[in-house]
Amino acid sequence: MDKKCKTCFWWDCEHPRLEHAPEVPGISKPGFCRKHRPGGYMLKNYQIGIQPIMDAEEGCAEHRKRDG
């Protein structure tokens, strides 16, 4: 079974915020992993949530196959 991000239920590569994501070496097909809640990050006096940016070809042990 292909356990890569692009085939996972938690994979989100269509969110509009990805248009503003920085280019990261090694990530050619970016997307968000929605398996876990966002991590907190302090920006001046505000705390914002940041979802991990992954590459479509990466994989993990928490892969869950998308239906259909």
C-alpha positions, 0 to 999 in steps of 0.5 A, a space after each residue: 500500500 502506498 502510504 504517502 501523504 498524497 493518498 492520505 485522508 489527512 492530506 490538504 493540498 488545496 488550502 488557499 494559504 498554501 499560495 503564501 507558504 515559503 518555498 522549502 528545499 525538498 518540498 516540491 508538492 506542498 500541502 498540510 497534514 491535518 492529522 494533528 492540531 496546529 502548533 502554537 507560535 507567538 508572533 508579537 502579541 498574538 498566538 497563531 496556529 501553524 499546521 505542518 507543511 509536508 511534501 506529497 511524496 512524504 509518508 508516515 506511520 499514521 497514514 489513513 487511506 482516503 476513501 474513493 
